Amino acid sequence: MLIREANEHDIDQIMALEKTCFVNDAWSEEVMLSELEAEHTFYVVGFVGDNLVGYGGLSKLPGSHQADIQTIATAPAERGKGYGRAIMQALTAQAIKLGAEEIFLEVRADNKVAQKLYEVFGFKRIGVRKKYYQPDGVDAFVMQTSLVRQPLVLGIESSCDETGIGIVRGNQLLANVISSSMDKHAIFGGVVPEIAARAHLEALNPVLNEALDKAGVDLDEIDAIAVTNGPGLAGALMVGIGAAKALSVATGKPIYAVNHLVGHVAADILANGKVETPTIALLVSGGHTSLLLVRDLLKDVVLLGETIDDAAGEAFDKVARVLGLSYPGGPEIDRAAKDGSANAIRFPRGLTLPKDMQDHRYDFSFSGLKTAVARHVELGESKGEKLELADVAASFREAVVDVLVNKAVSACKEYGINRLLLGGGVVANARLREYATEHCEAEGIELRIPPLSLCTDNGAMIAVLASQLIAAGAIPSTLDFSAESTLDVRVVQS
């Protein structure tokens, strides 16, 4: 979604959406135009392509420490996609820039969805205006939030093949820019560490400039620098660490070296305002498959289990190669499996037999599964049989998803935690999300999945984790930290 400041040329689309969303409470075009043109107001519009999907307005009088949300609307068909939150972020950011110390708004008492959105931004109900909305006679809840200036943090992520830079203010996402070197690795069928490191070097400056531009801030406005120092590929990590240290020294800003895996958990803050703890977190990517118990994001993160050989994403890549599909394997297998039967072939579920439960209850193994797929394909070829690609892909995917979700749900039940958080690039897999949703609903477990842009490796999750450390009074890292390829998940900050 593109968000920009509104102008009079947007009035027709704004009014169409105004009448759709508010019906009896809709403003007239004359009133809306006067709002857009007033010197003390700031209105934004959100577009997906040529279609207006939302708008919102803020009022802030000169010399006043108070700002007011005048209106905010999202097209009914586009709700639930984060557009309202993005518009709210733009309005809040503007209120901060204008020097507001608090924001007020009014919301219909029967609009629970809007109230939940406002609560994410810290709004609390402070009063009621009886029968304020006419002619419906519906009460208005008056809500207020304080704008104590939160730190502006720039986060750098370079643990694998994605160069990510994110900028947050407190819990508020301002920019999340990612440059992937995936195409450069495709001809090798997997990530080549040396190529990844060089790609980070080439991408860092452009990605940094784009992130600053999107956030609408200058480098000298940044309050702190955050960077991933592990786990990950050593060479790739060193590029991001070098850049972060250089920025810290050049600007005089404090630096925070943070854990990549805990960053994936922290991404939920940007989606929902905070990480609800305790929670079980399942992190699934090309380099990691980890099951965590998170009792406290900053102080108590425990590794319950991890892959003992191939990570889930790595298994997808290798099986895709066996099936003649291109890299990366996850999306390719997802597409190939669309018309296949998940029950056509019973592939093995690694580390799920009773004999595995004592030592590897929450560990993962996908090497045997990968080999089983290869043997199935080889056997079919030796018999001259046609490869049923869709069935093989669907059955393989089901085996992976089955193990991932059932071990995560089992952990939730064993530890009495009715909450599961997913993270990592493999979360983009449609069947994984579907399977997790089905099983969590059946077990009464709350499933939290951040937007996919926050699931893949990104700098925003690193920035928001550092922001939480700053808020908790953590001392900045010294410049002598280094890349830690196997950094323990219990070490949130180095």
N, C-alpha and C positions, 0 to 999 in steps of 0.2 A: 504493500500500500504506500502510495506517495502522499505525504502530508505537507501542505503549504498554507500560507496565509490566505484567507478568503478575500475576494473582492466582488464588486458589483456584477461582474460577468458570470458569477456562479449563482446568482439569485434564483434563476428558474429551477435549477436542480435542487437547490437548498429548499425552496418552497414546496417542491413536489415531495421531498422527503419529510419536511416539516408536517405537512398535512397527513402523510401516511402514518407517521409515528405518534402524533399528538391529537389528531382528529378534533375533538371539542376544545382542546387547549391550544390549538395552533395559533401562532402569531400571524398577523397580516403581513403582506409583502412590504407595505410602507414601514411597519415597525421593524421588520427584519433589515431593510435597507438602512434605516437610521442607526441600527446597532452596528452594522458593518462599517459605516462611515464615521461613527463617533470617535473622537480622539482618545477617549479613555477605555476603549474596548479593543480586544484582540480576538479575532475569529480565525479558526483553521478549518480546512476541508480535507477529507481523505478520499483519494481516488484509487480504484483498481482499474487500470486501463482508462477508458473514457467515462467510467461510471462512478458517480459519487456514492460512496458507501457510508459516509458519516461526516459529521461536522460538530463543532463545539465552540463556545464563546466564553470569554473571560472579561470581567470589568475590574479596572484598578484606577482609582482616582489619584492624581498627583498629590504627594505628601501624605497619603494614607498608607497605613501598614496592613490594610485589609484588602483582599481581592475576593471577587464573587464569581462563581461559575454561573453564567447566565443560562446556558442550555447545552445539552449534549445529546446527540442522536446517532443511532446506527441503523442502517437499513435492516428490516426484519429478516430478510433472507441471508444476511451476512453476519448475523449475531453468533457469538460463540467462537469467533476466529481471532479475537484479540484486537479488533479494530477500535472498539470503544476504549480499551485500555491505552492504546497508542495515542489516541486523541487526548485522553486525560493526561497522559505524560507530557504531551506538547503544551497543554494549558498550564500544568503545574510548573514546568520548566520556565515558561514565560513569566508566571507569577514570581518565581524566585529572581529572575533577571530584573524585574521591575521593583524588587525590594520588598515584596509582601512578606509579612511574618505569619499570616494566617489566611486561610481560604474558607469561605462560607458557601453553602448551596442549599437549595430546597429540592426535595424529591417527593413524589407521590408516595403516600403511606402504603399503597398497594403494589408499588413497583419494587419487588424484592430483588430482582436481578440487578437493577441500578444501584440499590443500596449495598449489595455485596461488592460491586465494582468500587464504590466509593470507600468502603471499609478497607479494601486492599491498599488504598492510598492514605490510610490513617484517619479517615473521617469518622467522627463519632456523633451520635444524635444528641443534640443539646436542647431541643425544644420542639413544640408542635404548633402549627397554625391550623386551627379547626376549619374544616370545609373550605380550605384555601383554593382548591381547584374547582372552578365552576365551568359549566353547569352540573358537573358530576357530584359536587358536594364531598369531594375526597380531601382528607387531611393532608397537610404538607409536613414532612419531617424536616426540621432545620438541622443541618449537619455542619461540623467545623473540624478543620485540621490545622495544626501548627506547622510552620515551615522553618524549624530550626535548621540552619544551613548544614547540610550533610556534605561529607568530603566528596570531591570529584576525583574519581580513581580511573586510571588508564591501565588496562590489563593486556598482557602479551602472552599468547599461547603458541608454542611451536614444538609440541612433543612428538608429532609424527609428520604427516604430509600436508597439514593445513596451517597456514599462517593466519592467526586470528588476533585482531585487536578490538577490544571493546572498551567503552567508556560508560561509566555509571555514576550517578549521584545518589549515594545511599543505596536504596533498593530500586532505584529508577533507571531503566535502560535508556541511554541516550544514543548509543551507536554500537553496532555489532557487525564488523566487516571481516569477511573470511576470503582468503585466496587459497585455492587448492592446487596442488601440483599433481593431482591424480592422473591427468593425461600423460605426464612425463613418465609415470611408472607403468602405464598400461601395457606397453610393449614387453615388459618384464613379468607381467602377471602378478605384481605385488610391489610393495614399497621398497625402494632401494635407498638405504640411509644416506649415502653420499649425495645422491640426487636431491633428496628431501632437504638436506642442509643447504645446498646451493640455491634451491628454489626459495627457501626462507630468506636468504640474503637478498635475492632479487626482489622479493615481494614486500619486504618490511617497510621501506619508505613509502611506496604508493599506498599500501594498506593503512599506514599511520596517517598519512595526509587525508585519505578518504574518511577515516573514522573521525578525525578532528573536524572535518568539514560537515559531516552528517550531524555531529553533536553540537555544532555551532559554537565551538570553544577554541581558544588558542592554547598552545602547549604550556604557556606560562600560567594559565588558569588551573592547570591540573594540580591537585593537592598531593597525590601519591602515585607511585608506579608499582604495579603488581606483575609478577611473571611466574610461569610454571617452571619449577626446577626439577620435577620428576613426578611419577615415573614416565619413561618415554625413551625415545632414541637419543643416545648421548650427543651425537653431533647436531641433531636438530634442536635439542634443548639448549645447547651451548650458543646457538645463534640468537635465540630469543633472550637468553640470560645476558649475553654481551650487549644486545641492544638496550635492554632494561637498565643495566648498570650505567651505560653511557648516558642515557636520558636522565637518570638519577643524579649523576655527577654534574652533567651540564646544566640542569635546572635547579639543583640543590634540593630536590624533593625526596622524601623518604621512600624506601623500596621495601616491598614485601614479597618474599619468595614462598610460593604456596604449592600445595599438593594438587596435581592434576585430577586425581580421582575424587577427592573431596570437592573440587571445583564443579564436577558434574552434578553432585548432590546440591551444591549451592545454586545451580541454575534454576532450581525450583523457586527461589526467592524472586527472581525476575518475572516468573509466570504467576505466582500466587501471593507475593508479598512477604512470605517467610517460609522456611522449612519447618513443617510440623514434625516434632520429635516426641517420642521415639519413632523411627521408621526403619523399615528394611529397604535397602537400595540395591537394585540390580543394574549394573553398568555393563553394557555389551557393545564392544567396538571391534575394529580390526586388530587392535593390539591388546585389548583387555577384556576379560570376562570375569567380573568380580561381584561377589555378594557381600554387602556390608550391613552391619548393625550400627545405626546412627542414633545414639542416645542424646548427644549434644554435638552440633555441627563443628564447634571449635575445640572441644575438649574430650570427646568420647566417641571415637569412630573405630569400630572393630571389624577386621576382615574375617568373615565367616568362612569364605571359600573363594577359590579362584581356579582358573584353568591350569591344568598340569601339563598341557601340551599346546595344541592350537587354540587360539581364541576363536570365538564364534564367527567373527567377521573374517578371520583368516581362513576358516573352514569353508565359508561361502566362496571365497576367492579361489581356493584350490579345487573345490568341487565344480565350480563354473568352468575352470580350465579343462577338467576331465570331460565335461559335457560339451565342450567346444563353444562355450559362451565367453564373452569378453569381460575384461576387468573394468570396474569393480564387480565382484560376483553377486553381491546382495541384490541390487536392483534387477540384474539380469535373471537371477533365479526366481525372484518375485514375479517377473513378467512371464517367464517360462512356466511357472507353476499355476498360473491363473486358471487354465482349463484342465488341470490334472487332478488326479485323485490322491489325497493325502494318505489313503489307506491301501494304495495299490501294492506297495512294497513295505514290508516291516523291517526297516533299518534299525540297527542297535541304538539303544539309549545308554550312552556312556556313564559309568559310575552310578548306576541306579539299582544294581542287584543287591540283595541283602548282605553279601560279603563285603560290599563297598561302603556300607553305611557307617561302620565304626570309624574308619580313618578318613573317608572322603565324602561324608554326608552332604556337604555343601560345595564340594569341588566339582569341576567340570572337565570333561575330556571329549574332544571331538576328532582326535586322530583316527580312532578306530572306525568311527562313522564315515570319515572321509575315505578310508581304505575300503570299507564295505561298498560304498558307491562305485569306486573304481573297479572292484572285483565284479560287481553286478554288470557294469558296462562291458568289461572284458569278456565275461562269460557269454553275454548276449551276442557280442561280435563274433566270438568263436563258433557260435551256432548259426551265424548268418541271420540273426533276428534283427528286426528293425528296432532302433532305440526309441522307446516311448518317452521322449524328453519331458513332456509335461508331467507324467506320472512320477518319473524319477525325481524331478525337481521338487514337486509337491511333497513327495514322501520324505525326501531329505530335509526339506524345510520343516516339515512337521516334527521330525525327530529332534531337530535342534530346538525348536520352540517348546516342545513338550518338556524337555529336560530343563531348559531355562526357567520356564514359568512354574513348573511343579516344585522345583527346588526352592524357588523364591517364596511361593505360597506356603510350602512346608516350614520355611524359616519363620514366616509371619505367625503361623499357628503355634510353633514350638515356643517362641518368645512372647506370645500373647500380644502381638502388635498388629492391629488391624489397619495397616497402612503400608503400601508398596509404592516406591518411586522408581521409575525407569529412566535410564540415561544412556548416552552413547549413540554412535551413528547407526548401529544395527536396529535401533528403535524405529528407524524409518521403515523397517519391514512390516508390511501390512498384516501379515498373519500373526506376527508376534504381538502387535497391539490388539488385534482381535481376540487372540487366544487368552492374553492376559486379562482383557476386559471380561470375557466370559467366566474365567475361573475366579477372578476377584469378586465379581458379582455373586457367584454361587457361594462363596465363602464369607461374604459380608466384609470384604476388605476394600478399603478406599484405595483406588489406583490413581496415581498422579503421574502424568506424562507432560513435561514441558513442551512448548512448541519445538518442532523438529530443528529449527535454526539454533535452538539452545541445547539440543541433544548432542549434535556433532561437536567436535572440538572447537572451542571458540574463546576469544579473549574476554567476552562479557562475563562468563562464569568465573574467570580468574579475578576480574576486577571486583565483582560483587562479593566474592569470598574475602578478598582483602578488605573490602568496605566493612564487612562484619567484624573482622579482626580489629580494625581501627576503632569501630564503635565500642568494642569490648575493652579497649585500652591496651591492645597488644603493642609491644615495642617493635619498631621497624627492624627488618633484617639488616645485618651488617653486610658489607660488600665481599666478604670472604666465602659466601656460600657458592656451591658448585652444582653441576648437573648430577642428578642422582637417578640413574636409569631404573633402579629397583626401589625407589623411595617407599618406605613403609607408610601405609595409609594412616597410621596413628600419628604421623608427623604432619600436622596440618600446615605448619609454618616452619621453614628452616631458618 
